[in-house]
Amino acid sequence: MLDSLRQSLRLPDLRRRILYTIAILAVYRFAAHVPVPGVNKVALTQLFNATDAGAVGRALSFLDLLSGSALQRFSVMTLGVYPYITASIIMQLLTPLIPSLEELSKEGEAGRNKINMWTYWLTIPLALVQAIAQIALINGQGGTSTGGQVISFGAGQPLNTLAVLVALTAGTYFGLWLGERITEKGIGNGVSILIFAGIVSGMPARMYSVFTESILAFIAVISLTVATVFLIVIVQEGHRRIQVQYGRQMRGQRVYGGQSTYIPLRVNSTGMIPLIFANSLLIFPAVIGGVLSTSSPLDSIGSRIGTFLSLNFDPNAWLYYLVYFILVIVFTFFYTDVVFRQQNLHETLQRNGGFVPGIRPGKRTEDYLTGIMHRITFVGAVFLGVVAVLPFFAGKLTGLSATTSMVMDATGLLIVVGVVLDTIKQLEAQLTMRHYEGFIR
């Protein structure tokens, strides 16, 4: 990694790309400190510093992680680029279900561009819904302790409400524009790099907080995080090679094909998406429980249900992490199956004259590849589940809470490791291409 970076900095064009990426990241982090109008900063700080925030605190911590700590300041970048990511996932899930979308996806570059355009349009309502939900969550929790709204929002304040919604939606599109600039003129996938920068920006504060609490706990947290990163790298890079043989074809006076290659099926092809799905679902039981326990009469059925949900879906409860583990496994299988079916590997092989030795083309090949994918996905799903619940057991070991027992939680670690690996591969590809061009000259 360091050798690739050192070689990249020696080449003028690659050095220019790296510096351009750093400059865009600086702009993005600056924008993350630009506040939205109508925010009570004192009340917002008190809300995030509260230790008894419970389920809502867990929800806010998760949303703050995804925003790169912009939620704590409620800046224009509070939503980050996640409305666009949500829109992309929705379009990806709808593609095999809607025939017109499936046909567009097979039309090459023009079809993909049209789907991307619809994804951008879908981002607008998703950004508005997400903004309203986060403001309701903050005002509902913070307003009760401060006697008023943390963020000026609602029917009685139309101008401020409009300003807040426009600012947050514009922040999302500004982040997307910056990400596109990195993809075109910088290094790596722009949107992923922005998410990576936001997550990493919160690491120093968390490490300092653990260090001031206990040096032994700090050493344990660092050791657990390093070991987890090591395992994530191994699993992320793990894949099963499926041998593929291409038959010989005559084209004019030349013979093409006949070579043998392989298809790499990844152990974890879903990345952090199952964790985001599971986290999003686990927020609701505790929030609903908090509402029922406070709004229902004492000893009523609603109050008992609310108390049960609040206690058992707290981030430090056993049931919370058991359900979390199961949901991660279920979503990993579900999303992997959806993505794998969209790839249609058996059709691509048959179209190009390829086949798996010993397996008939067509349906038999599809069943064979699907069976292998399910087996290796089981390993990846269990691993993701273990990584998801690791902060809970790490907290029991170090005596810290589940949210501070590691440098960052499972979702953040997977994102950071995945982005770093992808960026390194792109740097190495750029270096290989330039060395090859230099050899040709």
GUNUFI-66350 format. One record per atom (N, C-alpha, C): residue in one letter; x negated, z negated, y negated. Coordinates in steps of 0.05 Angstrom, whole numbers, plus 5000, padded with zeros to 4 digits. Layout:
// GUNUFI-66350
aXZY;...
// end
This chain:
// GUNUFI-66350
m498350005024;m500050005000;m498350004975;l496449814973;l494749794950;l492950044947;d492050144971;d490350384970;d491950624959;s494450654968;s496150874958;s496650844928;l497150604918;l497550564890;l495050624874;r492750544885;r490150594871;r489650894869;q490151034891;q489751324890;q491751464872;s494151354871;s496251474853;s495451454824;l494251224816;l493551174789;l491151354780;r489651454799;r487451634792;r488351914786;l490751994795;l491852264790;l493552254765;p492852424745;p494352414719;p497352444721;d498352634738;d501252674739;d502652444753;l501452334774;l502652104787;l502551854769;r500251824755;r500051594737;r502151614715;r502651854705;r504751894685;r507451814696;r508051884721;r510651824734;r510951514737;i508751384745;i508851094749;i509350944722;l507851034702;l508150914675;l510950964664;y512051204669;y514751274660;y516751084673;t516451034699;t518250854714;t518150574702;i515750484696;i515450214685;i516750194657;a516550404642;a517750414615;a520850404617;i521950554636;i524850554639;i525850274649;l524250154666;l524949884675;l524949684652;a523049714634;a522849534610;a525349574593;v526249824590;v528749874574;v531149744588;y531249774615;y533449654630;y533549354627;r531249224629;r531148934627;r531748844599;f530949004579;f531648934551;f534748944547;a535949154559;a538849184557;a540348954571;a539048834591;a540248614606;a540448364589;h539048364566;h539148124548;h540848174523;v542148414522;v543948474499;v546748354506;p547648154490;p550148014498;p552648174491;v554748124506;v557448234500;v558748064479;p560148184459;p561448024439;p563647834450;g563947604437;g566147424444;g565447234467;v562847184472;v562047004494;v561246734483;n562346524494;n561546244488;n559046184504;k556646214493;k554146184508;k553745904518;v554545704502;v554245424511;v555945364536;a558445454535;a560245414558;a559345564583;l558245814578;l557245974601;l554845844614;t553045734597;t550645594608;t551445344624;q553345194613;q554344954627;q555645034654;l557045254655;l558245334680;l556245394701;f554045544694;f552045614714;f550245384721;n550045184703;n548344954709;n549844734725;a552544764728;a554144564742;a553444564772;t553044334782;t552344304811;t554844284829;d557144234817;d559644204833;d561444444830;a560244674825;a561844914822;a563245004848;g562144914871;g563344974897;g563545264903;a565845354913;a566245624922;a565845824899;v566945754876;v566645934853;v563745954845;g562345734847;g559445744841;g557945934860;r558745934886;r557546114905;r558146404897;a560646454890;a561446724882;a559846814857;l559546634837;l558146704813;l555146754819;s554046584837;s551146614844;s550646894857;f552546964875;f552247224889;f552547454869;l554447444851;l554847654831;l552447654811;d551347424806;d549047414788;d546547534801;l546247504827;l544047634842;l544347934840;l546748034844;l547148324843;l546648444815;s547148274795;s546848374767;s544048334757;g542248204773;g539548154763;g539547944741;s541147734745;s541347504726;s542647584699;a543847824698;a545147904673;a547847754670;l549047664692;l551547524690;l551247254676;q548947124679;q548446864666;q548546894636;r547847124626;r547847174597;r550347334589;f551847434609;f554047614606;f553347834586;s551347984593;s550348204576;s551848454582;v551148674568;v552448934573;v551849044601;m549648934614;m548949024640;m549948844662;t551948684656;t553048484675;t553948614701;l555248844699;l556248974724;l554049124738;g551749174725;g549649334737;g550649614745;v549549704767;v550349974778;v552149934802;y553049694807;y554649644832;y557349774832;p558749814810;p561249974812;p560750254823;y558450374815;y557750644826;y557150624855;i555650414864;i555050384892;i557650344908;t559450184898;t562050154911;t563550414913;a563550564892;a564850834892;a563551014913;s560851004915;s559451174934;s560251104963;i560450834968;i561150744995;i564050835001;i565850804982;i568650884986;i568751184992;m567451344977;m567451634982;m566251705009;q564151555017;q562951605043;q564851535065;l566351315062;l568251235083;l570751425084;l571451535060;l573851715059;l573251995069;t570652075068;t569952355074;t570852435102;p570452275123;p571352365150;p574452345153;l575752195135;l578652155138;l580252365123;i579152475102;i580552685086;i579352955092;p580953145104;p579853405112;p578553555089;s579753545065;s578553695042;s575853585035;l575453325036;l572853205029;l570853275051;e571753285076;e569953355098;e568953645095;e570753815087;e570054095083;e568054125060;l568553975038;l566653985016;l563853885024;s563753675040;s561153575048;s559553775065;k560853975076;k559554175093;k558854425077;e559454425051;e559054665035;e556354675021;g554554495029;g551854495018;g551754354991;e549954454974;e549354324948;e551854324930;a553354544929;a555654554912;a557754354920;g558254314945;g560154114955;g559253834948;r556753784953;r555653514947;r555853454917;n555353644900;n555553604871;n558353534863;k560353664876;k563153604869;k563853324878;i562953244901;i563452974911;i562152764893;n559752824884;n558352644865;n559852624839;m560952844829;m562552834804;m564952654808;w566352674830;w568652494835;w567752204838;t565452164849;t564351894851;t563951774824;y562851934805;y562451834778;y565151764765;w567151924769;w569751874757;w571051624770;l570651584796;l571751344809;l570351094800;t567951114790;t566450884780;t567850754757;i569250904740;i570550794716;i572650584723;p574750654739;p576650444746;p575550214761;l573550264779;l572250054793;l570749864775;a569449974754;a568049804735;a570049634719;l572249754711;l574349594697;l575449374714;v576049434739;v577149224757;v575149004761;q572649084766;q570548884770;q570148714746;a570148834722;a569848684697;a572048484693;i574548564698;i576848384694;i576648154714;a575948214740;a575748014760;a573547804753;q571247894744;q569147704737;q569847534713;i571147654694;i571947504670;i574047294678;a575947374695;a577947174704;a576646954719;l574647014736;l573246804751;l571846614733;i570446714713;i568946544695;i570746384677;n572746514666;n574646364648;n576246164664;g576946224689;g578546034705;g576945784712;q574345824717;q572645594724;q571645454699;g570645604680;g569445484656;g571445394636;g573745524635;g575745454615;g576945174620;t577045094646;t578244834652;t576344604643;s573744654642;s571844444635;s571344444605;t571744664592;t571144684563;t573744664546;g576044694559;g578444684543;g579144944530;g577845154537;g578345414525;g577045634541;q577045884531;q575946104545;q572846114541;v571446184563;v568546234561;v568146504548;i569846694555;i569646974543;i572347034531;s572347114506;s574847174491;s576047424504;f578247394517;f579347614533;f582347554538;g584047754537;g586747724544;g588647874526;a591247844531;a593247994517;a593347914487;g592747674481;g592847584453;g590447674436;q588447804449;q586047884435;q585348174443;p587048364435;p586748644444;p584148774436;l583248734411;l580748864402;l578348764417;n578148494420;n575848384435;n575948454464;t578348464476;t578648544504;t577748824508;l578549004490;l577649284492;l574649304489;a573549154470;a570649164465;a569049074489;v570048864502;v568648754526;v568748964548;l571049074554;l571349264576;l569649524571;v569749614546;v568149854539;v565149804542;a564349564532;a561449494533;a560449474562;l562049344579;l561149314607;l561149584622;t563249744618;t563250004631;t561050184621;a560550184594;a558450344583;a555750244594;g555449984598;g552949874609;g552449984637;t554550004653;t554250124680;t553250414679;y554450574661;y553650854659;y550950884646;f550150704629;f547450704617;f545450644639;g546050454657;g544350394679;g544050634698;l546250774703;l546151014720;l544451234708;w544651264681;w543051464667;w540151394669;l539451144666;l536651064669;l535651114697;g537351054717;g536651104744;g536051394750;e537751564739;e537251854742;e534651944730;r533951824707;r531351894694;r529051824712;i529251584725;i527051504744;i526951694767;t529251774778;t529251954801;t528052224794;e528552324770;e527652584762;e524752584753;k523952384737;k521252394725;k519452164733;g520551974749;g518951744757;g518351754787;i518151514799;i517551484827;i519751324840;g520751424863;g522751274878;g525651344870;n527451224884;n530351264878;n531051084855;g531951204833;g532351064808;g534250824810;v536650864822;v538550654824;v537450424840;s536150474862;s534950264879;s532750114864;i531150254848;i529050134833;i530249934812;l532450014799;l533649834780;l534749584793;i536049614816;i537049374830;i534649194838;f532549324848;f530149174856;f529049014832;a528849144809;a527749004786;a529448764778;g532148804779;g533948584772;g533648344790;i533348394816;i533148174836;i530448034833;v528348184830;v525648064829;v525347904803;s526747984782;s526447834756;s527347544758;g529047474778;g529847204781;g528147034799;m526147164812;m524447014831;m522746794818;p521346854795;p519646644784;p521046384777;a523446404766;a524946164758;a525746004783;r526646144804;r527446004828;r524945874841;m522746004842;m520345894854;m519345644838;y519545664812;y518745444795;y520545204799;s523145254803;s525045044807;s524444894833;v523845044854;v523144914880;v520444764878;f518544884864;f515844754861;f516044484847;t517744474826;t518044214811;t519444004827;e521044094847;e522543914863;e520843784885;s519243954899;s517543844920;s515444064927;i512843974928;i510744164935;i510944244964;l511544054982;l511844115010;l514144315015;a516444265001;a518644445003;a517944724993;f516344734971;f515444984960;f513845144981;i511945004994;i510345135015;i512045235038;a514045065046;a515845145068;a517545395060;v518445395035;v520145615026;v518545875025;i516045865015;i514346105014;i513746195042;s513146015061;s512446085088;s514846225102;l517146105099;l519546225111;l520146495100;t519846525074;t520446785061;t518546995070;v515946925072;v513847125081;v514447205110;a515047005127;a515647065155;a518147245158;t520147195141;t522647355142;t522047635133;v520447665112;v519747935102;v518248085124;f516447955138;f514948085160;f516848195181;l518848025189;l520748115209;l522548335199;i523348325173;i524948535162;i523548805162;v520948795156;v519349045155;v519249165183;i518848995204;i518749095231;i521349225240;v523549085234;v526149195242;v526949435226;q526349435199;q527049665182;q525549915191;e523049885200;e521550115209;e521950185238;g523350005253;g523850055281;g525850285286;h525250445306;h527150665312;h526650755341;r528650885352;r528550985379;r528251285378;r526151395391;r525751685390;r527251825413;i528852015406;i530352175426;i529052445427;q527952515450;q526552775453;q528553005451;v527753215437;v529453445433;v527753695439;q528953875454;q527554125461;q529054365448;y527654545436;y528854785424;y528155025442;g530255185449;g529855415465;g528555645450;r527355825465;r526156065452;r528256265443;q527856375419;q529656585409;q528056825399;m529157065405;m527857315397;m529057405371;r527357445351;r528257555325;r526357785318;g527358025323;g525758265319;g523558275340;q521058285332;q518858295350;q517558025355;r518757805343;r517457545345;r519257355362;v517957155374;v519256955389;v519056695374;y521356575369;y521556315354;y522556095373;g521855845366;g522855615381;g521055555404;g522155405423;g520655325446;g519155055442;q519154945418;q517654705413;q519254455420;s517854235423;s519153985429;s518753785406;t520853645399;t520653455377;t522353215384;y522953045365;y524652815371;y526352745347;i528652605353;i530352505332;i529952195330;p529252095307;p528951805304;p531551665297;l532551505315;l534951345310;l534151065301;r534750985277;r533750735266;r535350495277;v533850275281;v535050025290;v537049925269;n536249935244;n537949845222;n538250075203;s540450225206;s540950455189;s542850395166;t543750145164;t545750075144;t544549925121;g542149825123;g540849675101;g542449415095;m542949365070;m544149115062;m547249145059;i548349375064;i551249415059;i553049225075;p552449175101;p554148975115;p554048695103;l551748615092;l551548355079;l553248345053;i553248565038;i554948575014;i557848565021;f558648715042;f561448705051;f562248415059;a560548295076;a561148025086;a561247815063;n559347835045;n559247655022;n561847675005;s562647925001;s564947974984;s567447854997;l567747885024;l570147775037;l570047465038;l567647345041;l567447055044;l568046915017;i567947054996;i568546934970;i571446854968;f573247014980;f576146974976;f577246724989;p576546645014;p577846405026;p577346155009;a574846115000;a574245874984;a575645874957;v575746114944;v577046134918;v580046084922;i581246204943;i584146154948;i584545854954;g582745734970;g582945454976;g582945284952;g581145344932;g580945194908;g583545214892;v584745454891;v587245484876;v589545324890;l589745344916;l591845204931;l591644904928;s589144794930;s588744504930;s589344384903;t589044544881;t589544434854;t592344484844;s593644694855;s596344774845;s598544664862;s597944584887;s600044494905;s600344184903;p602744084909;p603143794909;p601443654930;l600743404926;l599143254945;l600543234972;d599043254994;d599943235021;d601943455029;s602143665013;s603843895021;s602144075039;i603544265051;i602144455069;i600144625053;g600944715029;g599144865013;g596644715005;s596944454999;s594644294991;s592744255015;r593944205039;r592244175062;r590744425069;i592044655068;i590744905073;i588444955053;g589144895028;g587044925007;g584644745011;t585144495018;t582944315024;t581244405047;f582544505068;f581144605092;f579344845084;l580445035069;l578945265062;l576645195043;s577145015024;s575044935005;s572744795019;l573344625039;l571244475052;l569644645072;n571144815087;n569844955109;n568645225101;f569445325077;f568145565067;f566345515044;d565445265042;d563345205022;d560745315033;p558845405015;p556345535024;p554545355041;n555145095042;n553544915059;n555044825084;a557244955091;a558844875114;a558145055138;w558344935162;w557745085187;w559545315191;l562145275187;l564145485191;l563645735173;y562745675149;y562145895130;y560046085142;y557945975152;y555746145163;y556346255190;l558046125205;l558946235231;l560546495226;v562546475208;v564146705200;v562346915187;y560446835171;y558647025158;y557047185179;f556047045199;f554547175221;f556247375235;i558747305242;i560547485257;i561247725240;l561847685214;l562647905197;l560348105193;v557848005191;v555548185187;v555348365212;i555648245236;i555448415260;i557648625261;v560148535255;v562348725256;v562048955236;f561248885211;f560849095191;f558549275197;t556449165209;t554149335217;t555049545237;f556549465257;f557449665277;f559349865264;f561149765247;f563149935234;f561850145217;y560050065199;y558850245179;y556950435193;t555450335213;t553550515228;t555150735243;d557450655255;d559050855269;d560151065250;v561050985226;v562151175207;v559951365198;v557651265191;v555451435181;v554451615203;f554151515227;f553051665249;f554951905257;r557551855256;r559452065262;r559352285241;q558852205216;q558752405194;q556352595198;q554252495210;q551852655213;q552152885233;n553952855253;n554453065273;n551853175285;l550252995295;l547653085306;l547953285329;h549953235346;h550253415369;h550953695361;e552653725339;e553353995329;e550854125316;t549353975301;t546954085288;t544954185309;l544554025330;l542754105351;l543654365365;q546254375371;q547354605385;q547254855368;r547654815342;r547555045323;r544755155321;n542754985322;n539955075320;n538555125346;g540155125368;g538955185394;g537454955406;g537954715397;g536654485408;g538354335429;f536954185446;f538354025467;f536653795475;v537953585485;v536553365496;v535953425526;p533453415535;p532853485563;p534453315583;g535753455601;g537353315622;g540253255613;i540953325588;i543653265578;i544853535569;r547353585578;r548753825570;r549353815540;p549154045526;p549954055498;p552854005494;g553653925470;g556453885464;g557353595468;k559553555482;k560753285485;k558853095499;r557453185520;r555653015535;r553352915517;t552353095500;t550253005482;t551252805461;e553652855451;e554852665432;e555152395444;d556252375469;d556652115482;d553951985487;y551952145495;y549252035501;y548051915475;l548152055453;l546951955428;l548551715417;t551151725420;t552851505410;t552251255426;g551951285453;g551351045470;g548750915462;i546651085458;i544050975450;i544250845422;m545750965404;m546050855377;m547350585378;h549450555395;h550750305397;h548950085408;r547250155428;r545449955439;r543349855419;i542150045405;i540149955386;i541349825361;t543849905355;t545249775332;t545849485338;f546349425364;f546849145371;f544448965363;v542049065369;v539648915361;v539448885331;g539949115316;g539849105287;g542048925276;a544448925288;a546648765277;a546048465281;v545048385305;v544348105309;v542148015291;f540148195286;f538048125268;f539048075240;l540848255230;l541948225204;l543547965202;g545047905223;g546547655224;g544747405222;v542447415236;v540547195236;v539347165208;v538547395196;v537447385169;v539547275149;a542047345153;a544147255134;a544446955135;v544346835159;v544746545161;v542146385159;l539946515157;l537346385156;l537146185133;p538146245109;p537946045087;p539345775094;f541445785110;f542845535118;f540945355135;f539645475155;f537945325172;f535345255158;a534445435140;a532045365124;a532645125105;g535145115095;g535844885078;g535844625094;k536844635119;k536744395136;k533844315142;l532044505144;l529244445150;l527844335126;t528344445102;t526844365078;t528244145062;g530844095069;g532343895054;g533444005028;l533144265023;l534244394999;l537044505005;s538344594984;s540944724988;s540445005000;a542545125011;a542245395023;a541545605003;t542245564978;t541745764957;t538945744946;t537445524951;t534745494940;t532645464963;s533545484988;s531645445010;s529845675015;m530245905002;m528546135004;m528146254976;v526146414973;v525546534946;v527946704937;m529346834956;m531846974950;m533446994976;d536047044974;d537647054998;d537247305014;a538747335036;a538347555055;a538847825042;t540947845026;t541548095013;t539348184995;g538347994979;g536148064960;g533548144975;l532947994997;l530548065012;l530648345024;l533048405036;l533348675048;l533048895027;i534248855004;i534149044982;i531249084973;v529848864968;v527148874958;v525249014978;v525448925004;v523649045024;v524349345028;g526849405029;g527649685032;g526649865010;v526949774985;v526049934962;v523049964961;v521649744968;v518649764968;v517749954989;l518849945013;l518050125035;l518650415027;d521050465016;d521750735008;d519950844986;t519250674966;t517550764945;t514750824955;i513750654973;i511050704984;i510950974999;k513151025014;k513251275029;k513251515010;q514751484988;q514751704968;q512051744955;l510751524949;l508051544938;l506151684957;e506251604982;e504451725003;e505152025006;a507752095005;a508452375007;a507452534983;q507552424959;q506452554936;q503452594938;l502152384948;l499152404951;l498452614972;t499952624994;t499352815015;t499753105004;m501953144989;m502453404978;m500253494959;r499353314942;r497253384923;r494553434936;h493953274957;h491453324971;h491553584986;y493853664996;y494153915010;y493854144990;e495054114966;e494854324946;e491954354937;g490554134935;g487754144927;g486054284948;f486754234973;f485254364995;f485754664995;i488254754990;i488855034989;i487255174967;r487155034944;r485655164922;r482755194929;
// end
